[in-house]
Amino acid sequence: MVQRTASKGARSGQRFWGCRRFPDCGGTREMVST
């Protein structure tokens, strides 16, 4: 997975983990601060 930034929708501007082929691959994970 790679770090991405949402560009559309309610989460625009937020970072998330998405698979390399996103959006063809639907795997995503929320990025959580530690």
C-alpha positions in Angstrom: 0.0 0.0 0.0 1.0 3.6 -0.6 0.1 6.9 1.1 -2.4 8.9 -0.9 -4.5 12.1 -0.4 -8.2 12.1 -1.1 -9.0 14.6 -3.8 -12.8 14.4 -3.9 -15.7 14.0 -1.5 -16.2 14.5 2.2 -12.7 13.3 2.9 -11.0 15.6 0.4 -7.5 16.5 1.6 -7.2 13.7 4.1 -4.4 11.1 3.8 -5.1 7.4 3.6 -3.4 4.1 2.7 -4.5 2.8 -0.7 -3.3 -0.1 -2.9 -1.0 0.8 -5.8 -3.7 0.2 -8.3 -6.3 2.4 -6.5 -9.1 2.9 -7.5 -9.1 -0.3 -9.6 -8.2 -2.1 -6.4 -10.6 -1.1 -3.7 -8.3 -1.8 -0.7 -7.9 1.3 1.5 -7.0 1.9 5.2 -7.5 5.0 7.3 -4.3 6.7 8.2 -4.1 6.9 12.0 -1.9 9.2 14.0 0.2 7.6 16.7 
